[in-house]
Amino acid sequence: MAQDLSLHGIHVPLVTPFTRAGGIAAAALEALAHQVLDEGATGIVALGTTGEAAALDEAERDLVTDVCSRVCRERGAMLTVGAGSGGTRAAEAGLGRLARWPGVRAALVTVPSFVRPGAAGVLAHFARLAEASPVPLVVYHIPYRTGQPLDAAALRALGELPGVAGMKYAGGGVGEEAVALLGGPPDGCAVLAGDDVYVSPLLALGAAGGILASAHLATARYAELAAAWRAGDVPRARALGHTLARLSAALFADPNPVVVKGVLHAQGRIPTPDVRLPLLPAGGAAVSAALERLTEVGDPL
């Protein structure tokens, strides 16, 4: 299932550009989607955390999905859409709405946050969602946001559920559980790196690719990094990985996606660097530092 869904390589969780009047800048969003695909991304993710999905109303979320679905249909690219909720019934309802867009090929669903139901509760939650969802699921494990740690055995059990095609792993580092999971990943479930700074070591351990906000920028280099590890070109992968890690660190100096939006605006790729409260636009120093790091990526060897 994972291979059929193209759950490999680099997927870019698109920011949501805003107009100067505060609405969705649909043309800028469409251009961003085309550009990252032109530069080697395997697919895009709409309505992820990077897209400020929690700050959008339903009509805005539908517009973002419309734009991304149209682009991915035109390009034959993989589209994953963020969906779900901490409550199982609400998550089922949100997933059910995705049937309206035939171009949506998977749903990115976060492990329930705040309530911390335990490994058994998380498994029961996803089992229900997998049965109800019109598209395969990509489980998003990010314990430093959800408050729900899961060990490799629990993650493997999630990945073995029918209807679960992948997992975005954002464990906050490369520790024992990451090594154990990638040492024996679930059959038919692609593990994708979700912490931008650690994408290179996770690829080295066997991750199939990554869902990376940093890949709005230097997209071709991130795609090259994934390809280098896949081909076993260790010297190239290692050097490129170190350079891209420095770029990612600069892009996450302020809460995501404020620095990414600042850089995209500085490059003229989105009309404003605006974000929705409670986020605030990045300071000029953070954007300048990220732009400086970006110049290093042109020829990292």
C-alpha positions as CSV (number, residue, x, y, z in Angstrom):
1,M,0.0,0.0,0.0
2,A,2.7,2.5,0.9
3,Q,4.5,2.0,-2.4
4,D,1.3,2.4,-4.4
5,L,0.6,5.6,-2.5
6,S,4.1,7.1,-3.2
7,L,4.8,7.4,0.5
8,H,8.5,7.9,-0.1
9,G,10.8,10.8,-0.8
10,I,10.1,14.3,0.3
11,H,6.6,15.7,1.0
12,V,6.2,19.4,1.7
13,P,3.5,20.5,4.2
14,L,2.5,23.7,2.5
15,V,2.1,26.9,4.4
16,T,-1.1,28.8,3.9
17,P,-0.3,32.2,2.3
18,F,-2.5,35.1,3.2
19,T,-3.5,38.2,1.2
20,R,-2.9,41.7,2.6
21,A,-6.6,41.7,3.5
22,G,-6.2,38.6,5.5
23,G,-7.8,36.0,3.2
24,I,-6.3,32.9,1.6
25,A,-3.9,33.8,-1.2
26,A,-5.0,30.9,-3.4
27,A,-2.8,31.9,-6.4
28,A,0.3,32.0,-4.2
29,L,-0.7,28.6,-2.7
30,E,-1.1,27.1,-6.1
31,A,2.3,28.5,-7.3
32,L,4.0,27.1,-4.2
33,A,2.5,23.7,-4.8
34,H,3.7,23.6,-8.4
35,Q,7.2,24.9,-7.5
36,V,8.0,22.3,-4.9
37,L,6.8,19.6,-7.2
38,D,8.9,21.0,-10.1
39,E,11.9,20.9,-7.8
40,G,11.5,17.2,-6.9
41,A,9.0,16.8,-4.1
42,T,7.1,13.5,-4.3
43,G,4.0,15.1,-2.9
44,I,2.5,17.8,-0.8
45,V,0.6,17.9,2.5
46,A,-2.3,20.3,2.9
47,L,-3.7,21.5,6.3
48,G,-0.8,20.3,8.4
49,T,0.5,22.3,11.4
50,T,2.7,24.2,9.0
51,G,-0.4,25.2,7.1
52,E,-1.9,26.8,10.3
53,A,-5.0,24.5,9.9
54,A,-6.2,25.1,13.5
55,A,-6.4,28.9,12.7
56,L,-8.5,28.4,9.5
57,D,-12.3,28.2,9.3
58,E,-14.0,25.4,7.4
59,A,-14.5,27.4,4.2
60,E,-10.7,28.3,4.2
61,R,-9.7,24.7,4.8
62,D,-12.0,23.6,1.9
63,L,-10.4,26.2,-0.3
64,V,-6.9,25.0,0.6
65,T,-7.9,21.5,-0.2
66,D,-9.5,22.5,-3.5
67,V,-6.3,24.2,-4.6
68,C,-4.0,21.4,-3.6
69,S,-6.2,18.7,-5.0
70,R,-6.4,20.4,-8.3
71,V,-2.6,20.8,-8.5
72,C,-1.9,17.2,-7.5
73,R,-4.4,15.8,-10.1
74,E,-2.8,17.9,-12.8
75,R,0.7,16.7,-11.8
76,G,-0.1,13.1,-10.8
77,A,1.4,13.8,-7.4
78,M,0.6,12.5,-4.0
79,L,-1.7,14.6,-1.8
80,T,-2.1,14.0,1.9
81,V,-4.5,16.2,3.9
82,G,-4.3,16.8,7.6
83,A,-7.5,15.7,9.3
84,G,-8.7,14.2,12.6
85,S,-9.3,15.3,16.1
86,G,-8.5,14.3,19.7
87,G,-12.0,12.9,19.9
88,T,-12.7,9.7,17.9
89,R,-16.2,10.6,16.7
90,A,-15.1,14.1,15.6
91,A,-12.1,12.6,13.8
92,E,-14.3,10.2,12.0
93,A,-16.5,13.1,10.8
94,G,-13.5,15.1,9.6
95,L,-12.1,12.2,7.7
96,G,-15.5,11.5,6.1
97,R,-15.4,14.9,4.5
98,L,-12.3,14.0,2.5
99,A,-14.4,11.9,0.2
100,R,-15.5,15.1,-1.5
101,W,-12.0,15.4,-3.0
102,P,-11.1,12.4,-5.2
103,G,-7.5,13.8,-5.5
104,V,-6.9,13.2,-1.8
105,R,-4.9,10.0,-1.4
106,A,-4.1,9.9,2.3
107,A,-4.9,11.6,5.6
108,L,-2.4,12.8,8.1
109,V,-3.9,12.2,11.5
110,T,-2.2,13.2,14.8
111,V,-2.1,10.9,17.8
112,P,-4.8,12.2,20.2
113,S,-3.3,15.2,22.1
114,F,-3.7,16.3,25.7
115,V,-6.0,13.5,26.8
116,R,-3.1,11.0,26.7
117,P,-5.2,7.8,26.3
118,G,-2.3,5.4,26.5
119,A,-1.1,3.0,23.9
120,A,-4.2,0.8,24.0
121,G,-6.5,3.9,23.6
122,V,-4.4,5.2,20.7
123,L,-4.6,1.9,19.0
124,A,-8.4,1.7,19.5
125,H,-8.7,5.3,18.2
126,F,-6.9,4.5,15.0
127,A,-8.5,1.2,14.4
128,R,-11.9,3.0,14.4
129,L,-10.6,5.8,12.1
130,A,-9.0,3.3,9.7
131,E,-12.4,1.6,9.3
132,A,-14.3,4.8,8.7
133,S,-11.8,6.8,6.6
134,P,-12.3,7.0,2.8
135,V,-8.5,7.2,2.4
136,P,-5.5,5.5,4.0
137,L,-4.1,7.0,7.1
138,V,-0.7,8.4,7.9
139,V,-0.3,8.4,11.7
140,Y,1.5,11.5,13.0
141,H,3.5,10.7,16.1
142,I,4.8,13.9,17.8
143,P,4.9,13.3,21.5
144,Y,6.3,16.7,22.5
145,R,3.1,18.3,21.1
146,T,0.6,15.6,22.0
147,G,1.9,14.6,25.4
148,Q,1.4,11.0,24.4
149,P,4.7,9.0,24.2
150,L,4.6,5.7,22.4
151,D,7.3,3.1,22.2
152,A,8.4,1.2,19.1
153,A,6.1,-1.7,19.9
154,A,3.1,0.5,20.1
155,L,4.0,2.4,16.9
156,R,4.5,-0.9,15.1
157,A,1.1,-2.1,16.2
158,L,-0.4,1.1,14.8
159,G,1.4,0.6,11.5
160,E,0.1,-2.9,11.2
161,L,-3.5,-1.8,11.3
162,P,-5.4,-2.3,8.0
163,G,-5.8,1.1,6.4
164,V,-2.7,2.6,7.9
165,A,-0.2,3.3,5.1
166,G,2.4,5.4,6.8
167,M,3.7,7.1,9.8
168,K,5.2,10.6,10.3
169,Y,7.7,10.1,13.0
170,A,8.6,13.2,15.0
171,G,10.1,11.9,18.2
172,G,12.2,14.9,18.9
173,G,15.5,13.2,18.2
174,V,17.1,9.9,17.2
175,G,16.8,7.8,20.3
176,E,16.3,4.1,21.2
177,E,12.7,4.0,20.0
178,A,13.5,5.5,16.6
179,V,16.3,2.9,16.1
180,A,14.0,0.1,17.2
181,L,11.1,1.2,14.9
182,L,13.3,1.6,11.9
183,G,15.1,-1.6,12.6
184,G,11.8,-3.5,12.1
185,P,9.2,-1.3,10.5
186,P,5.7,-2.5,10.1
187,D,5.0,-4.4,6.8
188,G,3.3,-2.1,4.3
189,C,3.8,1.0,6.4
190,A,6.2,3.7,5.3
191,V,8.0,5.6,8.1
192,L,8.6,9.2,7.2
193,A,10.9,11.6,9.1
194,G,9.0,14.4,10.7
195,D,11.7,16.3,12.6
196,D,13.5,18.4,9.9
197,V,16.8,18.7,11.8
198,Y,17.0,14.9,12.1
199,V,15.9,13.9,8.6
200,S,19.3,12.8,7.5
201,P,20.1,10.3,10.4
202,L,16.5,9.0,10.1
203,L,16.9,8.4,6.4
204,A,20.2,6.6,7.2
205,L,18.4,4.3,9.6
206,G,15.9,3.4,6.9
207,A,13.1,6.0,6.8
208,A,11.3,6.1,3.4
209,G,11.4,9.9,3.2
210,G,10.2,12.9,5.1
211,I,7.4,15.4,5.6
212,L,9.4,18.6,6.0
213,A,8.5,22.2,6.4
214,S,12.1,23.2,5.6
215,A,11.7,21.7,2.1
216,H,9.7,24.7,1.0
217,L,13.2,26.0,0.5
218,A,16.0,24.0,-1.2
219,T,13.4,21.4,-2.2
220,A,15.7,19.8,-4.7
221,R,18.5,19.4,-2.1
222,Y,16.1,17.7,0.3
223,A,15.0,15.4,-2.6
224,E,18.7,14.8,-3.4
225,L,19.4,13.9,0.2
226,A,16.7,11.3,0.3
227,A,17.9,9.9,-3.1
228,A,21.5,9.8,-1.9
229,W,20.7,7.7,1.2
230,R,18.5,5.4,-0.8
231,A,21.4,4.9,-3.3
232,G,23.9,4.3,-0.5
233,D,26.0,7.4,-1.5
234,V,27.1,8.0,2.1
235,P,29.7,10.8,1.5
236,R,27.2,12.9,-0.5
237,A,24.3,12.2,1.9
238,R,26.4,12.9,5.0
239,A,27.7,16.3,3.7
240,L,24.3,17.4,2.4
241,G,22.6,16.3,5.6
242,H,24.8,18.4,7.8
243,T,24.3,21.5,5.6
244,L,20.5,21.0,5.5
245,A,20.3,20.4,9.2
246,R,21.8,23.9,9.8
247,L,19.2,25.3,7.4
248,S,16.4,23.5,9.3
249,A,17.7,24.7,12.6
250,A,17.6,28.3,11.4
251,L,14.0,27.9,10.0
252,F,12.8,26.6,13.3
253,A,14.4,29.4,15.4
254,D,10.9,30.8,15.9
255,P,7.7,28.7,16.0
256,N,6.9,27.0,12.7
257,P,5.9,28.3,10.2
258,V,6.8,31.9,10.9
259,V,10.4,31.9,9.7
260,V,9.5,29.8,6.6
261,K,6.8,32.4,5.7
262,G,9.3,35.2,6.3
263,V,11.8,33.7,3.9
264,L,9.1,32.9,1.3
265,H,8.0,36.5,1.5
266,A,11.5,37.8,1.2
267,Q,11.9,35.7,-2.0
268,G,8.7,37.1,-3.4
269,R,6.9,33.7,-3.3
270,I,4.0,34.8,-1.0
271,P,2.4,38.2,-0.7
272,T,2.8,38.7,3.0
273,P,4.7,37.0,5.9
274,D,1.5,37.1,8.0
275,V,0.4,34.3,10.4
276,R,-2.7,34.0,12.5
277,L,-2.7,34.6,16.2
278,P,-1.5,33.2,18.6
279,L,1.5,33.1,16.2
280,L,3.4,36.3,15.4
281,P,5.5,37.0,12.3
282,A,9.2,36.2,12.6
283,G,11.7,38.9,13.6
284,G,14.0,40.2,10.9
285,A,17.1,38.6,12.5
286,A,15.6,35.2,12.3
287,V,14.7,35.6,8.6
288,S,18.1,37.0,7.8
289,A,19.8,34.1,9.5
290,A,17.7,31.6,7.6
291,L,18.5,33.4,4.3
292,E,22.1,33.3,5.1
293,R,21.9,29.5,5.8
294,L,20.0,29.1,2.6
295,T,23.0,30.4,0.5
296,E,25.1,27.6,1.9
297,V,22.9,25.0,0.4
298,G,23.6,25.9,-3.2
299,D,26.9,24.0,-3.2
300,P,27.3,22.2,0.1
301,L,30.3,20.1,-0.9
